[in-house]
Amino acid sequence: MAKSAISIRVEGLRELGENLILLRDDVAKRIIRKAVKAGAEVVVKVAKAYSQKTRDSGDMEASIGSRRDVRSSGLGIEVRGVGIFRVKGGTYVNRQPNRRAGRVGKSFLVDPPTYYWKFVEFGAPSRRLPARPFLVPAFDHTKGLQIDEVRRVLTEEIFKAKR
């Protein structure tokens, strides 16, 4: 299955952009990351609400989140993905291999127990399991809310930084 990406380009924020340029680079990057994260969390919240309608045990809802794409972010672009991600699995126990690796007490991630999320989102190859999408509709229904949230956080954080 191919990866798909949907991007949003926010335009018409000239004044906010001009104010961002006046700030130090590290402060501007922090503000942009915070704003993009806030916009992504709007989608996550709605996707979790839509996934509850699938009569799931709650595991799928717990796996929905947003993550920063470190490889694609940079050079004035901030990328966050919204989808099903690995969940916290536990902590490494105090055993010799873990002590050698220096990971005792640190947490590790496991694949989500909801391997079937693809069948819920896209449907199964058979006719018996129709698609009941929750990620794509969440994105479609929140486009305006995402932009409003990004604008709100940018305005708020730029104002705080300029004080």
C-alpha positions in Angstrom: 0.0 0.0 0.0 1.5 3.3 -1.0 2.0 6.2 1.4 -0.2 9.2 0.8 0.2 12.7 2.0 -2.1 15.6 2.1 -0.6 19.1 2.6 -2.0 22.4 3.5 -0.4 25.7 2.5 -1.5 28.6 4.6 -1.3 31.9 2.7 -2.6 35.3 3.5 -0.6 35.6 6.8 1.8 38.2 5.5 1.8 40.3 8.8 2.5 37.2 10.9 5.3 36.1 8.6 6.9 39.6 8.7 6.8 39.4 12.5 8.3 36.0 12.5 11.2 37.2 10.5 12.0 39.8 13.2 12.4 37.1 15.8 15.6 35.0 16.3 15.7 31.8 14.2 15.4 29.4 17.1 12.4 31.2 18.5 10.7 31.4 15.1 11.2 27.6 14.6 9.8 26.8 18.0 6.7 29.0 17.3 6.2 27.4 13.9 6.5 23.8 15.3 4.0 24.7 18.1 1.5 26.1 15.6 1.7 23.2 13.2 1.4 20.7 16.1 -1.8 22.6 17.2 -3.3 22.3 13.7 -2.5 18.6 13.5 -4.0 18.0 17.0 -7.4 19.3 15.7 -7.4 16.5 13.1 -6.3 13.9 15.7 -9.1 14.8 18.0 -11.8 14.5 15.3 -10.2 11.2 14.0 -10.4 9.7 17.5 -14.0 10.7 17.7 -14.7 9.1 14.3 -12.8 5.9 15.2 -15.1 5.4 18.2 -17.9 4.7 15.7 -16.2 1.6 14.5 -17.1 -0.5 17.5 -13.5 -1.0 18.4 -12.0 -2.0 21.8 -10.4 1.5 22.1 -6.9 0.4 20.9 -7.3 2.1 17.6 -8.3 5.3 19.2 -5.2 5.2 21.4 -2.9 4.6 18.4 -4.1 7.8 16.5 -1.7 10.6 16.9 0.6 13.1 15.2 4.3 13.0 14.8 6.9 15.4 13.4 8.5 14.2 10.3 12.2 15.0 11.0 13.4 13.9 7.6 11.0 16.2 5.7 11.1 19.2 8.1 13.6 22.0 7.6 14.4 24.8 5.3 11.3 26.7 6.3 9.0 23.7 6.1 7.4 22.0 9.0 5.9 18.6 8.4 3.7 16.6 10.8 1.9 13.3 10.0 -1.4 12.3 11.4 -2.2 8.6 11.5 -1.8 5.3 13.3 1.6 5.2 15.2 3.4 2.9 17.4 2.3 3.0 21.0 4.2 2.9 24.3 4.9 -0.8 25.1 6.6 -0.6 28.5 10.0 -0.1 30.0 13.2 -2.1 29.7 13.8 -4.4 32.7 17.1 -4.5 34.7 18.8 -7.4 32.9 22.4 -7.8 31.6 21.7 -7.1 27.9 19.7 -4.0 28.8 22.3 -2.8 31.2 25.0 -3.2 28.5 22.9 -1.3 26.0 22.2 1.4 28.6 18.4 1.2 28.3 17.3 0.0 31.7 14.2 2.0 32.7 13.7 3.6 29.3 10.4 3.1 27.5 10.0 1.3 24.2 7.4 1.5 21.5 5.5 -1.5 19.9 3.4 -1.8 16.8 -0.2 -0.9 17.6 -2.4 -3.9 18.3 -4.8 -2.5 15.7 -3.2 -3.9 12.6 -6.8 -3.9 11.1 -7.1 -0.1 11.0 -6.3 -0.3 7.2 -9.3 -2.5 6.7 -11.5 -0.1 8.6 -10.2 2.9 6.7 -10.1 1.5 3.2 -12.2 -1.7 3.4 -11.2 -5.3 3.0 -10.7 -6.9 -0.4 -13.9 -8.9 0.1 -17.4 -7.4 -0.3 -18.2 -8.2 3.3 -16.2 -5.4 4.9 -17.0 -2.0 3.5 -14.7 0.9 4.2 -15.6 3.0 7.2 -13.0 5.8 6.9 -12.1 7.9 9.9 -8.8 9.6 9.0 -9.6 11.1 5.6 -13.0 12.5 6.7 -11.4 13.9 9.9 -8.9 15.8 7.7 -11.6 17.0 5.2 -14.0 18.2 7.9 -11.3 20.2 9.8 -9.5 22.1 7.1 -10.7 25.5 8.1 -10.3 24.7 11.8 -6.7 23.7 11.3 -5.9 27.0 9.6 -7.7 28.9 12.3 -5.8 27.0 15.0 -2.4 27.6 13.3 -3.2 31.3 12.9 -4.3 31.6 16.6 -1.2 29.9 18.0 1.1 31.9 15.7 -0.5 35.2 16.8 -0.4 34.2 20.4 3.2 33.0 20.4 4.6 35.9 18.3 2.9 38.3 20.8 4.5 36.5 23.7 7.9 36.4 22.1 7.9 40.1 21.2 7.3 41.2 24.9 
